[in-house]
Amino acid sequence: MLVVAEIDYIRHEVNKKDCSYSDVAKRMGRDPRTAKKYAEKEDLSPEIKQKRNRPSPVMDPVKDIVDQWLQEDLKQKKKFRRTAKRIWIQLREEYGFQGSDRTIRNYVSRRKKELLNEGNQAALPLEDKPGAAQVDFGEAPFEYQGEKITLPYLVLSYPNSNAFYFQVFPSQNKECFLEGMKRIFHHMGTVPKTIRFDNLSAAVKKILPNGERQLTEEFQNFVLHYGFECEFCNPNSGNEKGHVESMVKYVRNNFLLPGLHVMGLDQLHESLWEKAENDRERNHYEKEVLISALFEEDQNASLVLPSKEYQCVRYETVKADKYGYIKVDKNLYSTSPRFALNKVQIRISYNKIDILTEDHQLVVSHSRLYGQYRKSMKWQPYLNLMAKRPLALKYTSFYDQLPKEWQEYFKACTTTEKQDALKLLATVLKTHDFNKITEALNTASTHGHPSVESIKQVFYQLTHGRGIRKEIRAKQPLPNMPSAVRGLSHYDQLIKGAEAE
């Protein structure tokens, strides 16, 4: 292609000096047809350069295969992706590829850049791209343990397919928020490529002036662990995640009304997976394709699940009061007398509060309380202290919580027996509940008020699988034996015999 100066020279020599095409071409070292073309050309406007796709007999048969491998690898962590050399070797072994490794290197380098650019662009229109999801909380009425309450539920929905999952929790705090997403990820076996959120406090610590978000540490670690991209709505713009907003209403109207009667959330969760999956066996409201088929597209476009499950917990160090209680969210939890007025490390999950030693060993575990100004007391760590003050037993809530058999036993105990029995319970209740030790008490009480040592022996027989030894009975009746007579009369007879001699 000629430059502008060359074109100007040809047009000047031919059109103004009347030189021949061949003469001008000879002077320029060009073909006469080129000189004729530019001398007579009427439109010199800029032209769009057409990309020429040159045939590649070596690469063309395997391009689709390499593209598929690259797309699969981009879902993996970088260290798990195939190198260009590995792709070249695999093509040779599986498809008899005859090209050089440099040919593959050049193609892989170019296609990776193109696919990554497509991926970045695909993250923008989140509402209808496969692999993009939205998350939000809703609320519904429940009848839980005989009480009518309102509980939140977490919904993760896919705008592309209209598929969703949901889980019910006691709160909308960080631990419930992360636990809900983790459960859904591991149930699906994949992770959405992109997830859009509202600016909920469990994820966003602060909205910065430039529009960026300062994320909570727990949420940021969760995102890094599972590798998805997070998008946030503008403040007061919940409509930007309109799909999940609609799905929250759909879930409540179709699955949670009227208020469900539940005895425990764990049992409820198992039924919720099935409800969500059965709902996919219907056509999409717009695309007239089964939602289950569209959901497969979402799954294929999603990320691979990490090999390790994220632990949705946080650790805090708090100071116990003089009774050994620590406070979490305005609720009290017992620790141990040795932690009174000292700092103690705790592990907090959505349903548990674990008290730990300095070397991270579990001291006692509580079910997490929701609401305010409630107290959870685990007496086992306090029983050795109580053994030093056995008279205080009757005035503690521990005595009221005892099975009736133990209450009756303690009433008949001496002070020393109470001390020994409390020490036994302090040891046993570290690893067992009251069932086995109460069974041991009942067995040992068959012949009257048992000693603490007798209860202990029976307990270890029960727990070590040996059972209770049955009464031994002779196969044949024993012969009648003369009755034994105690006293000094035998000695009197011996003395009389000696005097007679």
Order of alpha helices (4+ residues) and beta strands (2+ residues): alpha-alpha-alpha-alpha-alpha-alpha-beta-beta-beta-alpha-beta-beta-beta-beta-alpha-beta-alpha-beta-alpha-alpha-beta-beta-beta-beta-beta-beta-beta-beta-alpha-alpha-alpha-alpha-alpha-alpha-alpha
